[in-house]
Amino acid sequence: MSASVANIHSETGWDALADELPMVVRVMSSPATLEELAEVVGERDLVRARRRAARLVREGVIVLRGDRYEAPARMIDTDRQEGMLTSISRYVLPHVMKLANDPTDGVAIQLDLDLDEAEQEALCVGWEKSLVDELNELSDRPAESKEPHTLIVYGTSDVPPAGPPSERMIETLRRCARQRSTPELASRALLIRYDAHIGHPAEAMKIVRRAAARMDAKAPGHRYTLVYGFCANGRIDGEGR
C-alpha cells in the first residue's frame, strides 16, 4: 500500500464501495485473486466478477497489480452520498440490533461522559485513531482463518434517560441520527463504522474494551453518551461507513 488513507468522495465511488463492500474488505485484509473475490461475494460467473472488480478499480477503491487486487491504502475515507435514514438503516442499525438482542455476541458498551461542548466537538473531529490503528495491526497479523468483523462507535449530547441497556443503545442511535441531521448540532454527534477481516477476535474485543475503559476513566459524567459496539459480521452486503 502506497498511502495510509485513500479518499473516495465522489458519488460514483461511494456507490461502488457500498455495492461491493465484501470485495473491498477482502482486499483490505490481503491481496486477492479474481477467484478469491468471486468466492467472497458468491459470484460463480468470473466474467461478471471481473466486471464488478473493474468498477472498483476504475473508481480507485482498489488497484490491480498483476493478477492480484490490492488496497490502495490501509484505510478508506468516504462521505455518504444518500439520506441519513438510509445510511443508518443500511450500515449501522443491523449491528446495533444484533448487539442489543445478544450483547454476549461481541462487545456492547455504553458510557455516559462529562464533556462540555468544545470537548464533544473535539471528540467527533479527532476520534480515537489509536483504536483503529490497533485493529488494523491485528487484522494484518497472520492467522489460520480470518472472518469479517465490524466496529460501530456512536455518540450524542442528546443523552437518553436511564433504561434497559438494549433499549438505551437503540434510542441513543436514534438521537445520534437526529442530531447529525441538525446543522447547528451535527458537530457534536459521532458515528463511525469500521470493517476488517480479523483472525484473532478475542484479542480484538480486548482492544475495544480497553479503548472504552480509557475513555470512561477520562470523563465519567452525564453530558454526553458514547456507545462502542463490535461483533462478527458473517455477511457484509452493501454496507459501509
VEXMAR-202790 format. One line per field, with one value per residue: x negated, z negated, y negated of N, C-alpha, C, O in turn; residue in one letter. Coordinates in Angstrom, 2 decimals. Layout:
! residues N
nu = X	... $
nw = Z	... $
nv = Y	... $
cau = X	... $
caw = Z	... $
cav = Y	... $
cu = X	... $
cw = Z	... $
cv = Y	... $
ou = X	... $
ow = Z	... $
ov = Y	... $
residu = A	... $
This chain:
! residues 241
nu = -0.84	-0.57	0.16	1.52	4.20	6.96	8.85	12.14	14.48	16.34	19.61	20.01	17.89	18.60	20.96	19.93	18.26	20.13	21.80	20.10	18.83	18.05	16.03	14.16	13.48	12.31	10.02	8.76	7.84	5.87	3.92	5.78	6.87	8.84	10.53	10.68	11.99	14.41	15.36	15.83	18.07	19.87	20.09	20.40	19.89	17.12	16.57	18.50	17.74	15.23	16.00	17.34	15.24	13.62	15.03	14.58	11.83	11.73	12.84	10.92	10.99	9.91	6.87	5.31	2.71	0.69	1.89	3.41	5.67	5.43	5.40	5.41	4.56	4.18	6.53	9.85	11.38	14.51	17.50	20.92	23.39	26.08	29.39	29.69	31.30	31.36	28.64	28.15	29.95	29.03	26.28	25.61	27.70	28.43	26.26	26.27	28.77	28.30	26.34	27.78	29.81	28.36	25.94	23.78	22.66	20.59	18.98	20.55	20.83	21.85	21.17	21.55	20.59	18.70	18.47	17.82	19.22	17.16	15.33	16.87	17.10	14.42	13.95	15.49	14.19	11.50	11.57	10.74	8.11	6.17	7.43	8.48	6.07	4.85	6.63	6.31	3.61	3.91	5.56	3.78	2.16	0.88	3.03	4.85	7.36	9.53	12.21	14.89	15.37	17.09	16.83	18.64	19.07	20.74	22.04	23.72	24.84	27.39	28.53	30.07	32.61	32.12	32.43	33.34	30.38	30.27	32.44	31.70	29.34	30.35	32.08	30.21	28.82	30.87	31.20	28.66	28.64	30.65	29.46	27.23	28.45	29.20	28.10	26.88	26.18	24.82	22.03	21.45	22.21	21.33	20.45	19.24	18.08	16.29	14.69	13.16	11.18	10.66	8.46	8.07	10.31	10.92	8.80	9.25	11.65	10.74	9.13	11.04	12.52	10.54	10.14	12.62	12.53	10.43	11.56	13.74	12.43	11.37	13.46	16.02	19.52	22.49	23.15	22.76	23.13	21.73	21.30	19.82	19.57	18.92	18.65	18.88	19.30	20.99	21.92	21.27	22.98	23.37	22.83	21.32	19.08 $
nw = 0.00	0.88	-0.46	-3.52	-3.80	-1.65	0.22	1.00	2.40	4.35	5.86	7.51	6.69	4.01	4.43	5.71	3.69	1.62	2.86	3.36	1.01	-0.34	1.36	1.15	-1.58	-1.74	-0.14	-1.59	-3.66	-2.60	0.46	3.26	5.55	8.59	8.47	5.73	4.89	6.20	4.84	2.27	2.66	3.59	6.34	9.21	11.87	13.48	15.35	14.84	12.22	12.68	13.99	11.95	10.14	11.72	11.80	9.23	9.39	11.36	9.99	8.15	5.72	5.25	6.42	9.30	9.57	11.50	11.29	9.10	6.86	4.95	1.98	2.06	-0.11	-3.73	-4.95	-4.09	-3.41	-3.28	-2.17	-2.91	-0.35	-0.35	-1.87	-5.43	-6.98	-5.34	-5.31	-8.05	-8.49	-6.73	-7.24	-9.94	-11.89	-11.72	-13.05	-15.56	-16.46	-16.51	-18.55	-20.63	-21.00	-21.64	-23.57	-24.33	-22.07	-21.17	-21.70	-23.61	-24.79	-26.69	-27.51	-29.78	-29.76	-31.00	-29.23	-27.93	-25.48	-23.68	-24.08	-23.24	-20.49	-19.79	-20.30	-18.27	-15.98	-16.27	-16.79	-18.55	-17.02	-17.57	-18.31	-15.91	-14.57	-16.13	-15.67	-12.92	-12.82	-14.13	-12.34	-10.28	-11.28	-10.97	-10.63	-11.06	-9.92	-8.82	-9.65	-8.73	-10.68	-12.49	-13.70	-15.52	-16.49	-18.22	-19.23	-21.22	-22.34	-23.14	-25.52	-26.39	-28.84	-31.79	-31.40	-30.19	-29.02	-26.27	-25.00	-25.44	-23.95	-21.34	-21.33	-21.73	-19.30	-17.60	-18.51	-17.98	-15.16	-14.62	-15.67	-14.01	-11.69	-12.15	-11.49	-13.28	-15.42	-14.58	-14.67	-17.10	-17.21	-16.89	-14.61	-13.63	-11.54	-11.13	-9.27	-9.09	-8.27	-10.68	-12.44	-15.05	-17.07	-19.85	-20.93	-19.57	-20.72	-23.29	-22.77	-22.00	-24.37	-26.07	-24.92	-25.45	-28.23	-28.69	-27.80	-29.55	-31.97	-31.68	-31.67	-33.28	-33.57	-32.76	-30.49	-27.91	-25.76	-24.79	-22.60	-22.19	-19.89	-18.83	-16.69	-15.11	-11.59	-9.61	-7.06	-4.85	-3.12	-0.89	-2.76	-4.72	-5.92 $
nv = 1.18	-2.18	-4.48	-5.87	-6.52	-6.29	-8.48	-8.52	-10.23	-10.80	-10.56	-8.31	-6.74	-6.25	-4.75	-2.46	-1.44	-0.97	0.91	3.05	3.85	6.30	7.34	5.26	5.24	7.73	7.38	5.38	6.86	8.60	8.98	10.25	12.78	12.84	15.04	15.46	13.13	13.49	15.70	14.64	12.99	14.78	15.21	16.97	16.66	15.75	13.79	11.86	11.31	10.18	7.87	6.53	6.13	4.53	2.16	1.18	0.78	-1.18	-3.32	-3.82	-2.55	-0.04	1.52	3.04	5.21	6.97	10.19	9.85	8.24	5.30	3.24	-0.30	-1.72	-1.70	-2.44	-3.55	-6.57	-8.06	-9.80	-9.69	-9.36	-9.59	-9.69	-10.38	-8.60	-6.33	-5.63	-5.05	-2.92	-0.98	-0.62	-0.71	-0.20	2.66	3.94	2.75	3.62	6.36	6.57	5.43	7.29	9.55	9.15	10.68	11.59	10.15	7.09	4.67	1.61	-1.11	-4.42	-7.07	-10.39	-13.22	-15.74	-18.93	-21.28	-22.02	-19.94	-17.82	-18.35	-18.19	-15.49	-14.33	-15.22	-14.41	-11.66	-8.63	-7.57	-5.69	-3.32	-2.28	-1.98	0.02	2.16	2.41	3.27	5.70	7.04	7.44	9.39	12.69	15.55	18.63	18.58	15.94	13.78	11.56	8.62	6.05	2.76	0.44	-2.86	-5.33	-8.52	-11.05	-14.27	-14.42	-12.96	-9.95	-8.97	-6.89	-3.33	0.00	1.61	2.53	1.23	-1.38	-1.63	-1.52	-3.72	-5.74	-5.65	-6.50	-9.14	-10.13	-10.02	-11.89	-14.20	-14.46	-15.22	-17.76	-20.86	-22.83	-21.28	-19.08	-18.81	-17.76	-15.18	-11.82	-9.26	-6.31	-3.70	-0.72	1.80	5.02	7.92	10.26	12.32	12.93	12.70	12.57	11.12	8.75	7.91	7.38	5.18	3.25	3.06	2.04	-0.48	-1.67	-1.66	-3.43	-5.83	-6.07	-6.35	-8.87	-10.78	-10.40	-10.97	-12.89	-14.37	-13.62	-10.81	-7.71	-5.01	-1.87	0.69	3.99	6.74	10.00	10.17	11.86	11.59	9.20	7.02	4.65	2.64	0.02	-2.55 $
cau = 0.00	-1.43	0.63	2.20	5.63	7.47	10.03	13.14	15.53	17.29	20.85	19.83	17.01	19.41	21.86	19.14	17.83	21.29	22.32	19.13	18.04	17.38	14.78	13.22	13.00	11.39	8.76	8.12	7.18	4.65	4.16	6.64	7.08	10.23	11.27	10.93	13.02	15.67	15.82	16.32	19.40	20.72	20.29	19.86	19.51	15.90	16.67	19.26	16.91	14.19	16.65	17.60	13.95	13.14	15.71	13.85	10.53	11.98	13.13	9.78	11.24	8.88	5.97	4.94	1.28	0.51	3.14	4.00	6.29	4.87	5.93	4.50	4.14	4.61	7.89	10.60	12.21	15.54	18.67	22.16	24.00	27.50	30.04	29.24	32.03	30.91	27.31	28.26	30.66	28.25	24.90	25.37	28.76	28.39	25.26	26.76	29.85	27.68	25.72	28.83	30.53	27.45	24.67	22.69	22.17	19.46	18.77	21.55	20.53	22.33	20.55	22.03	19.36	18.81	17.75	18.50	19.47	15.89	14.77	17.69	16.71	13.06	14.09	16.03	13.20	10.27	11.93	9.59	7.48	5.34	8.23	8.49	4.71	4.65	7.41	5.63	2.43	4.37	6.07	2.62	1.45	1.21	3.97	5.30	8.51	9.99	13.62	15.21	15.90	17.49	16.81	19.54	18.95	21.59	22.26	24.57	25.06	28.81	28.40	31.37	32.71	31.77	33.37	32.68	29.24	30.54	33.31	30.96	28.43	31.12	32.55	29.05	28.59	31.92	30.89	27.45	29.04	31.39	28.52	26.39	29.24	29.49	26.83	26.24	25.81	24.19	20.61	21.32	22.68	20.28	20.90	18.11	18.13	15.01	14.77	11.88	11.10	9.93	8.15	7.95	11.43	10.86	7.87	9.91	12.62	9.97	8.69	12.20	12.83	9.52	10.42	13.77	12.09	9.63	12.47	14.53	11.56	11.08	14.54	17.35	20.47	23.83	23.45	22.56	23.16	20.91	21.51	18.87	20.11	18.01	19.18	18.64	20.23	20.89	22.25	21.20	23.57	23.83	22.74	20.08	19.07 $
caw = 0.00	1.05	-1.28	-4.72	-3.64	-0.30	0.13	2.03	2.06	5.44	5.73	8.16	5.82	2.87	4.87	5.94	2.39	0.91	3.54	3.40	-0.22	-0.65	2.11	0.63	-2.88	-1.49	0.37	-2.67	-4.51	-1.90	1.90	3.61	6.96	9.03	7.95	4.30	4.77	6.62	3.76	1.17	2.97	4.11	7.77	9.95	13.20	13.33	16.22	14.08	11.08	13.18	14.29	10.66	9.61	12.58	11.37	8.05	9.87	12.09	9.03	7.26	4.43	5.19	7.58	9.85	9.84	11.99	11.24	7.76	6.49	3.70	1.44	2.31	-1.39	-4.89	-5.30	-3.09	-3.96	-2.30	-2.65	-2.41	0.75	-0.39	-3.04	-6.73	-7.41	-4.55	-5.78	-9.37	-8.41	-5.98	-7.64	-11.39	-12.69	-11.88	-14.04	-16.86	-16.83	-16.83	-19.86	-21.63	-21.24	-22.23	-23.83	-24.52	-20.75	-20.85	-22.71	-23.61	-25.96	-26.62	-28.53	-29.97	-29.96	-31.37	-28.22	-27.54	-24.04	-22.95	-24.18	-22.39	-19.11	-19.63	-20.23	-16.96	-14.95	-16.45	-17.50	-18.92	-15.89	-18.05	-18.32	-14.54	-14.27	-16.80	-14.97	-11.64	-13.07	-14.45	-11.12	-9.48	-11.92	-10.37	-11.37	-10.27	-9.15	-9.20	-9.39	-8.80	-11.91	-12.37	-14.85	-15.45	-17.61	-18.00	-20.44	-21.09	-23.55	-23.48	-26.32	-26.77	-30.26	-32.17	-30.95	-29.84	-28.14	-24.85	-24.52	-25.50	-22.81	-20.13	-21.46	-21.53	-17.86	-17.03	-18.87	-17.25	-13.78	-14.60	-15.90	-12.82	-10.63	-12.58	-11.20	-14.40	-16.44	-13.94	-15.02	-18.40	-17.07	-16.36	-14.04	-12.95	-11.28	-10.65	-8.92	-8.81	-8.48	-11.92	-12.75	-16.50	-17.55	-21.29	-21.14	-19.07	-21.74	-24.38	-22.31	-22.08	-25.79	-26.63	-24.43	-26.20	-29.60	-28.69	-27.68	-30.78	-33.04	-31.46	-31.84	-33.65	-33.82	-32.19	-29.44	-26.59	-25.83	-23.73	-22.51	-21.45	-19.52	-17.99	-16.54	-13.84	-10.54	-8.73	-5.67	-4.60	-1.80	-0.63	-3.96	-4.80	-6.86 $
cav = 0.00	-3.34	-5.58	-5.41	-6.72	-6.54	-9.33	-8.22	-11.18	-11.01	-9.77	-7.00	-5.97	-5.79	-3.69	-1.25	-0.95	-0.44	2.10	4.16	3.81	7.58	7.40	4.27	5.70	8.86	6.84	4.66	7.85	9.02	9.07	11.37	13.07	12.70	16.19	15.25	12.12	14.10	16.59	13.82	12.47	15.85	15.00	18.11	16.19	14.96	12.61	10.88	10.92	9.29	6.60	5.89	5.68	3.45	0.94	0.69	0.29	-2.42	-4.39	-3.99	-1.91	0.99	1.47	4.34	5.34	8.34	10.96	9.69	6.97	4.83	1.99	-1.42	-2.30	-0.94	-2.83	-4.29	-7.63	-8.37	-10.52	-9.09	-10.10	-9.27	-10.25	-9.91	-7.42	-5.19	-5.25	-4.43	-1.64	0.00	-0.42	-0.72	0.38	4.13	4.35	2.32	4.54	7.65	6.47	5.16	8.54	10.53	8.46	11.65	11.95	9.28	6.06	3.61	0.79	-2.49	-5.26	-8.44	-11.15	-14.63	-16.51	-20.16	-21.35	-22.02	-18.61	-16.95	-18.59	-17.65	-14.04	-13.95	-15.53	-13.64	-10.43	-7.81	-6.89	-4.58	-2.10	-1.76	-1.54	1.31	3.17	2.62	4.10	7.05	7.67	7.81	10.48	13.99	16.40	19.79	18.09	14.61	13.54	10.12	8.07	4.65	1.88	-0.70	-3.80	-6.49	-9.30	-12.22	-15.05	-14.24	-11.74	-9.38	-8.64	-5.51	-2.31	1.26	1.32	2.76	0.17	-2.64	-1.64	-1.82	-5.10	-6.60	-5.71	-7.36	-10.53	-10.48	-10.29	-13.16	-15.28	-14.59	-15.85	-19.13	-21.53	-23.51	-20.30	-17.92	-18.70	-17.11	-13.80	-10.95	-8.00	-5.66	-2.27	-0.19	3.23	5.67	9.36	10.47	13.72	13.09	11.90	12.35	10.01	7.54	7.47	6.78	3.85	2.35	2.83	1.16	-1.83	-2.17	-1.90	-4.67	-6.96	-6.14	-6.85	-10.28	-11.75	-9.89	-12.05	-12.71	-15.36	-13.02	-9.35	-7.13	-3.57	-1.04	1.99	4.78	8.09	10.68	9.77	13.01	11.24	7.77	6.84	3.30	1.84	-0.72	-3.65 $
cu = -0.88	-1.01	1.35	3.72	5.95	8.77	10.96	14.36	16.51	18.53	20.69	18.90	17.73	20.29	21.10	18.71	18.98	21.79	21.40	18.27	17.40	16.06	13.73	12.64	12.02	10.03	8.02	7.39	5.86	4.95	4.93	6.73	8.55	11.08	11.61	12.00	14.39	16.24	16.43	17.75	20.33	21.04	19.61	19.35	18.30	15.89	17.41	18.45	15.83	14.78	16.92	16.31	13.41	13.79	15.00	12.49	10.70	12.21	12.00	9.96	10.25	8.00	5.65	3.46	1.01	1.84	3.82	4.56	5.78	5.57	4.94	3.95	4.65	6.05	8.52	11.48	13.23	16.66	19.90	22.76	25.49	28.09	29.58	29.97	31.61	29.55	27.39	28.87	29.84	26.95	24.68	26.43	28.71	27.41	25.66	27.86	29.28	27.08	26.75	29.57	29.67	26.09	23.50	22.07	20.98	19.21	19.84	21.38	21.08	21.78	21.27	20.86	19.64	17.94	18.52	18.60	18.18	15.26	15.56	17.29	15.31	13.09	14.53	15.02	11.99	10.49	10.76	9.02	6.68	6.11	8.24	7.10	4.43	5.40	6.81	4.42	2.83	4.87	4.95	1.88	1.84	2.15	4.39	6.49	8.90	11.45	13.90	15.82	16.18	17.41	17.76	19.29	19.85	21.85	23.10	24.64	26.53	28.93	29.77	31.41	32.29	32.86	32.64	31.56	29.54	31.40	32.57	29.96	29.17	31.62	31.41	28.73	29.63	31.60	29.62	27.79	29.77	30.44	27.64	27.13	29.64	28.21	26.14	25.78	24.93	22.73	20.38	21.88	21.62	20.89	19.77	18.43	16.81	15.18	13.39	12.05	10.16	9.71	8.04	9.05	11.40	9.93	8.49	10.90	11.91	9.52	9.83	12.55	11.81	9.75	11.58	13.36	11.27	10.54	13.27	13.71	11.31	12.21	15.89	18.28	21.77	24.16	23.30	22.62	22.51	21.06	20.40	19.55	19.15	18.55	18.75	19.69	20.15	21.20	22.25	21.76	24.13	23.78	21.41	20.17	19.92 $
cw = 0.00	0.16	-2.50	-4.60	-2.17	-0.44	1.31	1.73	3.20	5.23	6.35	7.33	4.62	3.28	5.08	4.62	1.63	1.53	3.43	2.14	-0.57	0.10	1.51	-0.70	-2.71	-1.01	-0.71	-3.61	-3.92	-0.41	2.25	5.12	7.30	8.46	6.48	4.07	5.15	5.52	2.61	1.42	3.53	5.57	8.55	11.33	13.07	14.23	15.50	12.87	11.51	13.47	12.99	10.05	10.41	12.22	10.16	8.45	10.54	11.13	8.03	5.90	4.18	6.42	8.02	10.20	10.23	11.99	9.88	7.55	5.10	3.25	1.70	1.04	-2.52	-5.27	-4.14	-3.81	-2.90	-2.96	-2.07	-1.33	0.83	-1.68	-4.34	-7.15	-6.65	-5.04	-7.10	-9.25	-7.71	-6.66	-9.13	-12.17	-12.80	-12.94	-15.45	-17.35	-17.23	-18.23	-20.96	-21.99	-21.91	-22.47	-24.05	-23.19	-20.33	-22.01	-22.54	-24.90	-25.73	-27.80	-28.59	-30.46	-30.30	-30.43	-27.92	-26.02	-23.23	-22.96	-23.33	-20.92	-18.83	-19.53	-18.84	-15.83	-15.05	-17.18	-17.55	-17.77	-16.35	-18.07	-16.93	-14.15	-14.89	-16.09	-13.59	-11.81	-13.37	-13.20	-10.19	-10.04	-11.27	-11.27	-10.46	-9.41	-9.67	-8.79	-9.49	-10.14	-11.70	-13.71	-14.57	-16.69	-17.30	-19.34	-20.16	-22.42	-23.98	-24.25	-26.71	-28.27	-30.53	-31.72	-30.66	-28.83	-26.65	-24.28	-24.48	-24.34	-21.54	-20.17	-21.25	-20.05	-17.19	-17.29	-18.16	-15.80	-13.67	-14.78	-14.68	-11.69	-10.98	-12.47	-12.41	-15.50	-15.89	-14.37	-16.35	-18.39	-16.36	-15.80	-13.19	-12.72	-10.65	-10.41	-8.66	-8.97	-9.66	-12.15	-14.23	-17.17	-19.05	-21.62	-20.67	-20.09	-22.93	-24.02	-22.42	-23.52	-26.43	-26.20	-25.20	-27.64	-29.70	-28.64	-28.97	-31.92	-32.91	-31.92	-32.17	-33.99	-33.09	-31.07	-28.04	-26.76	-24.59	-23.77	-21.67	-21.16	-18.59	-17.92	-15.20	-12.85	-9.45	-7.29	-5.53	-3.21	-1.64	-1.84	-3.97	-5.77	-6.35 $
cv = -1.24	-4.51	-5.02	-5.53	-6.97	-7.33	-9.05	-9.08	-11.46	-10.15	-8.39	-6.11	-5.42	-4.62	-2.38	-0.62	-0.31	0.86	3.30	4.21	5.17	7.74	6.47	4.73	6.86	8.36	6.06	5.61	8.31	9.06	10.34	11.54	12.84	13.83	16.02	14.18	12.68	14.99	15.79	13.36	13.52	15.73	16.13	17.71	15.27	13.73	11.49	10.40	9.95	7.89	5.83	5.35	4.50	2.12	0.33	0.13	-1.05	-3.59	-4.61	-3.36	-0.78	0.83	2.88	4.31	6.79	9.06	10.83	8.27	6.59	3.56	0.87	-2.04	-1.42	-1.24	-3.58	-5.30	-8.02	-9.15	-9.86	-9.98	-9.77	-9.83	-9.61	-8.64	-6.18	-4.71	-4.51	-3.03	-0.57	0.36	-0.24	0.06	1.91	4.60	3.93	3.24	5.90	7.63	6.20	6.44	9.60	9.89	9.40	12.04	11.10	8.35	5.00	2.82	-0.61	-3.27	-6.60	-9.27	-12.61	-15.45	-17.78	-20.23	-21.30	-20.63	-17.61	-17.10	-18.05	-16.14	-13.62	-14.19	-14.61	-12.35	-9.47	-6.97	-5.67	-3.27	-1.47	-1.26	-0.17	2.43	3.46	3.53	5.53	7.78	8.11	9.02	11.81	14.79	17.54	19.41	16.73	14.45	12.04	9.74	6.58	3.96	0.71	-1.56	-4.99	-7.20	-10.52	-12.96	-15.00	-12.93	-11.21	-9.06	-7.19	-4.55	-1.02	1.00	1.48	1.64	-1.16	-2.74	-2.07	-3.27	-6.09	-6.74	-6.61	-8.83	-11.02	-10.84	-11.62	-14.33	-15.52	-15.29	-17.28	-19.95	-22.15	-22.56	-19.17	-17.73	-18.01	-15.69	-12.97	-9.67	-7.42	-4.19	-1.84	1.31	3.78	7.18	9.60	11.97	14.00	12.26	11.62	11.19	8.70	7.01	6.85	5.37	2.84	2.05	1.90	-0.29	-2.45	-2.50	-3.18	-5.89	-7.15	-6.72	-8.35	-11.19	-11.12	-11.04	-11.80	-13.70	-14.80	-11.50	-8.77	-5.61	-2.94	0.30	2.71	6.20	8.68	10.26	10.84	12.70	9.73	7.53	5.43	2.40	1.10	-1.86	-4.81 $
ou = -1.82	-1.77	1.73	4.45	5.28	9.69	10.62	15.18	17.41	18.49	21.16	19.07	17.52	20.37	21.57	18.80	18.83	22.17	21.86	17.09	16.28	15.08	12.57	11.43	11.04	9.00	6.79	6.44	4.86	6.11	4.75	6.67	9.39	12.21	12.70	12.82	15.39	17.45	17.44	18.57	21.46	22.13	18.39	18.46	18.43	15.26	17.01	18.46	15.53	14.13	16.75	16.29	12.81	13.16	14.85	12.05	9.90	11.83	12.09	9.16	9.80	8.34	5.71	3.01	1.10	2.80	4.70	3.99	5.71	6.23	3.74	2.99	5.45	6.74	7.83	12.23	12.86	16.77	19.93	22.65	26.08	27.35	29.13	29.33	31.52	29.34	26.75	28.37	29.93	26.56	23.66	26.08	28.93	27.68	25.43	27.89	29.75	27.29	26.60	29.93	30.18	25.17	22.35	21.06	20.42	19.22	20.03	21.74	20.80	21.90	21.58	20.21	20.68	16.81	19.73	18.12	18.11	14.70	14.99	17.16	15.06	12.32	14.01	14.99	11.52	9.73	9.89	9.41	6.52	5.52	8.03	6.98	3.83	4.87	6.81	4.22	2.18	4.63	5.12	1.06	3.03	2.07	4.31	6.60	8.64	11.87	13.23	16.67	15.58	17.85	17.69	19.30	19.73	21.88	23.19	24.52	26.88	29.37	30.57	30.36	32.13	34.04	31.43	31.77	29.12	31.12	32.80	29.76	28.66	31.59	31.61	28.40	29.28	31.73	29.53	27.29	29.54	30.59	27.33	26.51	30.32	27.30	24.93	25.06	24.37	22.25	19.24	22.01	21.07	21.76	19.41	18.99	16.28	15.76	12.54	12.93	9.00	10.64	7.92	8.77	11.81	10.24	8.29	10.98	12.41	9.54	9.63	12.84	12.17	9.59	11.53	13.81	11.39	10.32	13.46	14.22	11.06	11.96	16.84	17.86	22.12	25.33	23.69	22.20	22.69	20.96	20.09	20.05	18.63	18.87	18.31	20.84	19.37	20.79	23.14	21.08	25.19	24.59	20.47	21.21	20.02 $
ow = -0.79	0.04	-2.53	-5.21	-1.52	-1.13	2.46	0.89	3.04	4.52	5.79	7.28	4.24	2.57	4.68	4.45	1.08	0.82	3.40	2.21	-1.07	-0.47	1.37	-0.92	-3.43	-1.45	-0.74	-4.28	-4.62	-0.03	1.62	5.87	6.42	8.03	6.04	3.17	4.51	5.31	2.03	0.50	3.91	6.01	8.54	11.88	12.60	13.90	15.53	12.54	10.79	13.22	12.95	9.51	9.85	12.32	10.07	7.90	10.32	11.42	7.16	5.00	3.06	7.34	7.23	11.00	9.41	12.61	9.55	8.01	4.20	4.04	1.58	1.08	-2.31	-5.83	-3.30	-4.71	-1.75	-4.19	-0.89	-1.39	1.91	-2.49	-4.35	-7.63	-7.22	-5.17	-7.27	-9.84	-8.04	-6.67	-9.55	-13.01	-13.89	-13.66	-16.42	-18.52	-18.20	-19.00	-22.08	-23.15	-22.65	-21.67	-23.96	-23.16	-19.25	-23.17	-21.44	-25.97	-24.70	-28.95	-27.55	-31.44	-29.93	-30.77	-27.68	-25.33	-22.21	-21.95	-22.76	-20.20	-17.76	-18.76	-18.29	-14.85	-14.04	-18.08	-16.67	-17.57	-15.59	-17.86	-16.79	-13.49	-14.25	-15.92	-13.13	-11.02	-12.92	-13.03	-9.39	-9.34	-11.05	-12.49	-9.24	-8.28	-10.83	-7.73	-10.24	-10.67	-10.84	-14.73	-13.52	-17.81	-16.23	-20.40	-19.03	-23.49	-25.06	-23.70	-27.31	-28.89	-29.61	-31.66	-30.86	-27.87	-25.85	-23.18	-23.58	-23.81	-20.77	-19.15	-20.67	-19.59	-16.31	-16.39	-17.77	-15.27	-12.73	-14.12	-14.36	-10.82	-10.20	-13.28	-12.56	-16.42	-16.66	-14.42	-16.70	-19.44	-15.34	-16.44	-12.16	-13.58	-9.76	-11.24	-8.07	-9.69	-9.63	-12.07	-14.65	-17.76	-19.48	-22.49	-21.29	-20.32	-23.52	-24.87	-22.88	-23.86	-27.25	-26.99	-25.56	-28.20	-30.67	-29.36	-29.42	-32.75	-33.91	-32.51	-31.40	-34.63	-32.81	-30.73	-27.07	-27.79	-23.48	-24.83	-20.58	-22.07	-17.65	-18.94	-14.30	-13.21	-8.51	-6.39	-6.04	-2.21	-2.16	-1.96	-3.30	-6.37	-7.03 $
ov = -1.35	-5.46	-3.85	-4.75	-7.77	-6.89	-9.32	-8.71	-12.28	-9.15	-7.40	-4.90	-4.27	-3.62	-1.31	0.60	0.78	1.79	4.44	4.58	5.17	8.23	6.83	4.62	6.97	8.86	6.06	5.22	8.41	9.18	11.38	10.56	12.67	13.61	16.39	14.31	12.39	15.02	16.21	13.33	13.22	16.09	16.24	18.37	14.14	12.73	10.33	9.21	8.99	6.87	4.61	4.24	3.59	1.07	-0.88	-0.88	-1.97	-4.72	-5.48	-3.61	-0.57	0.09	3.82	3.50	7.70	8.61	11.62	7.28	7.42	2.88	1.08	-2.80	-0.51	-0.38	-4.17	-4.94	-8.28	-9.16	-9.52	-11.21	-9.69	-10.39	-8.47	-7.69	-5.10	-3.50	-3.47	-2.08	0.61	1.53	0.32	0.90	2.43	5.56	4.66	3.61	6.50	8.56	6.68	6.64	10.44	10.07	8.98	12.76	11.29	8.76	4.48	3.29	-1.23	-2.84	-7.19	-8.93	-13.16	-15.82	-17.74	-19.33	-20.63	-20.19	-16.68	-16.12	-17.50	-15.56	-12.64	-13.45	-14.09	-11.98	-9.49	-5.82	-4.71	-2.21	-0.27	-0.23	0.69	3.53	4.60	4.46	6.47	8.97	9.04	9.62	12.05	14.73	17.43	19.88	16.39	14.91	11.33	10.44	5.94	4.48	0.08	-1.05	-5.59	-6.58	-10.99	-12.35	-15.48	-11.91	-11.94	-8.91	-6.39	-4.89	-0.95	0.25	0.64	1.15	-1.97	-3.83	-2.88	-3.96	-7.16	-7.83	-7.39	-9.66	-12.19	-11.83	-12.38	-15.36	-16.67	-15.89	-17.94	-19.75	-22.01	-22.97	-18.39	-16.59	-17.70	-15.07	-13.40	-9.07	-7.98	-3.52	-2.51	2.01	3.10	7.65	9.18	12.77	15.16	11.22	10.55	10.37	7.65	5.80	5.89	4.48	1.72	0.90	1.05	-1.22	-3.63	-3.50	-3.92	-6.87	-8.28	-7.48	-9.02	-12.24	-11.28	-12.01	-10.66	-13.85	-15.46	-10.97	-9.26	-4.99	-3.41	0.96	2.12	6.79	7.97	10.02	10.74	13.44	9.06	7.80	5.08	1.49	1.51	-2.10	-5.83 $
residu = M	S	A	S	V	A	N	I	H	S	E	T	G	W	D	A	L	A	D	E	L	P	M	V	V	R	V	M	S	S	P	A	T	L	E	E	L	A	E	V	V	G	E	R	D	L	V	R	A	R	R	R	A	A	R	L	V	R	E	G	V	I	V	L	R	G	D	R	Y	E	A	P	A	R	M	I	D	T	D	R	Q	E	G	M	L	T	S	I	S	R	Y	V	L	P	H	V	M	K	L	A	N	D	P	T	D	G	V	A	I	Q	L	D	L	D	L	D	E	A	E	Q	E	A	L	C	V	G	W	E	K	S	L	V	D	E	L	N	E	L	S	D	R	P	A	E	S	K	E	P	H	T	L	I	V	Y	G	T	S	D	V	P	P	A	G	P	P	S	E	R	M	I	E	T	L	R	R	C	A	R	Q	R	S	T	P	E	L	A	S	R	A	L	L	I	R	Y	D	A	H	I	G	H	P	A	E	A	M	K	I	V	R	R	A	A	A	R	M	D	A	K	A	P	G	H	R	Y	T	L	V	Y	G	F	C	A	N	G	R	I	D	G	E	G	R $
